[in-house]
Amino acid sequence: MQRLAGHLLATNYGSPTGITTQDKDVRFLWNLTYWIAIPLGLIVIGLVVWCVVRYRHRPGREHIPHQFQYHIPIEATYTIVPIILVAIVFGFVYKAENRIDNVASNPSAQVKVEGFQWGWRFTYLTVDGKDLAQQRQFQEVGSVANEPNLNDDAALPVLTLPSAVTVQLDLNTDDVNHSFYIPATLFKRDLIAGIHNTVDFNFVHTGQYIGECTQFCGTYHPYMRFMVHILPPAQFSQWASAQRPGSVTYAGKPVDSGISPNTFGVGQ
């Protein structure tokens, strides 16, 4: 039992550890459900076992337990206790949402993320805390037009971000609803037309991670994937300085220069 408990605690009760500072709130809520569910489960199982043993049928004994219609203390208990537990969970969820939804007024990097049928566009607005003039902003765009194979990660658009600083993403959709999801961050946010969604990340690990759309958005929804490259701050600054002002980088193979990123689609 002690070994099992140790394994559960070491793995956050089955929850992975994310790559941002914000994920601790998500993992706490996950653990909270276990702290509540395990004792309740043990109580229910214990009561079931007790009833099975205590009131089991015994040959030669046809005794019928005392019957009654109401038991006010028990009924009040199983009504009030769940209300209290739900109120506790709601309080922690409210606190976690406020923390996760809080955004910085001066992020180190700010990127406009646009989902469209079917691909992604990343426009860099702020680098190293400095706003880029419109003519100096640069983009990376990718669509199914550049993905010859669903499993070809080399053809995916890349969202390059720094670690150890505040990164702010402005999430938008150009058409139908999409969803921005990076599994390693334990975070997902929908892109809804007319809804302004801004989120902050503080990455604590560098590396490459997969991102995807998890909102079914049409025929080629499975192709709406992207890569996330998390770099140390100094390396990110070097990468950003190497980008040409006003440039547009297309993921995967080059596309015809006459095709606008806004009109990307299958067969183009």
N, C-alpha and C positions, 0 to 999 in steps of 0.2 A: 504493500500500500504506500509506504514511504517513497519507494522507488518510482511508482506510478505518479505520485504527486509531484516528485521532483522533475519528471519528464514533462508533465503538464505545465508546470511553472516555467521551465526552461524554454518552452516553445510558445509561450503566451497563449496557452490553451488552444493551440492549433493556428493561431494568427501569425503571419509572417511579420518581420520587422521591416518597416519602410525605410526610405532613403532620405527623408526630410525630418525637420524638427516638428512639423505639424502632425506627423503620424502618431505621436505618443497619445494624443487625445483620442484617436480612433481606436488604438489598442486598449486604452483604459476602458472605453465603452464596451469593447468586446469582452474584456476580463470581467467587467461589472456584471454582465449578463450571466457569466458562469458563477460568480460569487452569490448571485441570487438563485439561479436555477439549480445548482447542486444541492444546497440545503433543502430547498422545496422538493426536489426529486427524492431525496433520502427520506423526507417526512412522508411523502405519498407512498413510496415503496414500503416503508416501515408500517404504515397503517394498513396497507393491503395485506402484507404478510401476517400482521397481527390478527386481522379479521379472518384470514384463511385458517390460521391455526386455532384461534380462540373459538370460532363458530363452525368449525368443520363438523361434518356428519360423523357421528359415532354409532356403530351398530348397537341396537338395544336402547339407545337414548334418543327419544323423539322430542327432547326439550326445545321449545321455541323461545328465542330470546325475547325479552320485554319489548313490546312495540310502543312507539310514541310518535306523535305527528309533528311536534315542534321541539326544537332545542335552541332557544334564543342565543345562549352564549356561543355555541358552535357556529350558528348562522351569522352572527355578528362578526365573529373572528374571520371566517373565510370571505366576508365582504369587505371588512375594513383593512385587513392586511394587504390584499392585492392593490387596493386604492393607495395605500401608503407606499408600496413598492413602485407602482407606476409613477407616483409623484416624485420619488427619489430619482428614478431613471430619467424622467422628464427634466428634472433640475440639472443633472449632469449633462444630458444631451444639449440642453439650451446653452449651458456654459461652454461646452466643446464647440458648438456651432458658431458662437460669437467669437471664439478665439480663432477658429479656422477661417471664418469669413472676414476677419480683420485684415485690412490692407494698409501698406505703408504709403506715406505721402511722397516719399522720395526713394524709390527702389533703385538698386544698383543697375539692374537690367529690366527693361520693359519690352515685351514682345506682343504684337497683335496676332492672335491665332484665329484663322478663318477656316471653317470647314465648308466644303461644297461637294456637290455630286460630281465626281467622287474623288476627293483628295483634300490636301491641306495646303495652306499658304501661311508662312511665318514672316511677318514684317517686323524688323528690329527698330524700335522707336527710341530707346534709351540704352546707352552703353556706359558703364562705369559712372552711373549717376548723372550723365549729361544727356539732355534731350538732343536727338539728331534732327536737324532741319529736314524738311520733307525731301529735298533733293539729295540728301545724304543717307536717307534710310535705304536699307537693302533687304532683299527678300529671298526666301527659298520656297519653291513651289513644287508640288508633286501630285500627280493624278494617275488614274488607271491607264492613261495613255502612255505612261512611262513604266508600267509594271508588266513585263511579259509573262510573269509567273507569280502566282499568289504567294509562293514560299520564297521569293527572291528578295531578301532584305536589302540587297545592294541597290535596288531601284527605289527605295523609300525616301521620302523627304526627311531631312534631318533638322531637328530642333536643337540647336547648340546653346547651352546655358552654363553659367558659372556656379561653382559650389561656394559655400561659406558666406554668401551674401544673400540679400533679399532679391528674389526674382519675381516679377509681376507679369501675369499673363492676362491679356484682355481677350476674352473668348467671344467669337461672333460666328454666325452662320450666314452664308450668302443665299441660301434657298430654304430647304426643309430643315427640320430639327436634326441635329447631330449630337454626339456626346464625346467629350474629351476625357480619355482614361489612360493613365499610366499605372499599370498594376503595382509597380515597385513603390509608388508613393502612397498606396492605399487610399487613393483619392479619385473621384469621378465627378464631373460637372457637365450638365447638359448645355448645349448651344441652342438657344431658342430665339427665333426671329423676334425682334423687338425688345428682347430682354438683355440688359447690360450685365454681364457676368465678369467680374474681375477677381482674380485669386492670386495669393502670394505663396511662394515656396522658398524654403531655406534648405538647400540640399547639403547633406552631411557626407555624402559619398560621391566619388567620381566614377565614371564608367559609361557604358552604353546600355540603354534600356529600351524596350519596345513600348510603343503607345498605339492606341487604336480607338476607333469609334465603336461604341457599344449601343448606339441607338439605331435600330433598323431604319435605313434611309433610302432604300431603293435596291435596284438589281445588283449593283456592284458594291454594296455595303462592305463585304468581306475584304475588299481591297483598300479600305480606308485605314491604313496603318501608317505609322511613322516611327522613326528612330529618335531617341533622345540622347545626346552626347553631353555629359556633365564634365566640365573641365575645371581645373584649379583657376582661381581668379586671374592670375598673371597670364596663364595660357589662353584663357578666354579673351583677355584684352588684346593679346597678340593676334588671335584669330579674327576678332572684330576689326582690328586695324588693317588686316590684309584684305578685307572685303571692299570692293569698289563702290563708291557712293552711287546710290541709285540703281545698283545692279540687281538683276533677278537671276537666281540660280535655279535651274530645273533639275529635279532629282532624276536619276537614271539616265537614259539616253536623251540627247538634245531633241527639242521639238522645233517645228518650223517657226521662224521668227515672226511670221504673220499671225500666229495663234495667240490670242490674248489669254492670260491666266484665268480671266473671268469666264472664258467660254470652254474651258477644258471639259472633255467628255469622252465617252467611249468612241473609239474609231478615229479620233483626231490625232 
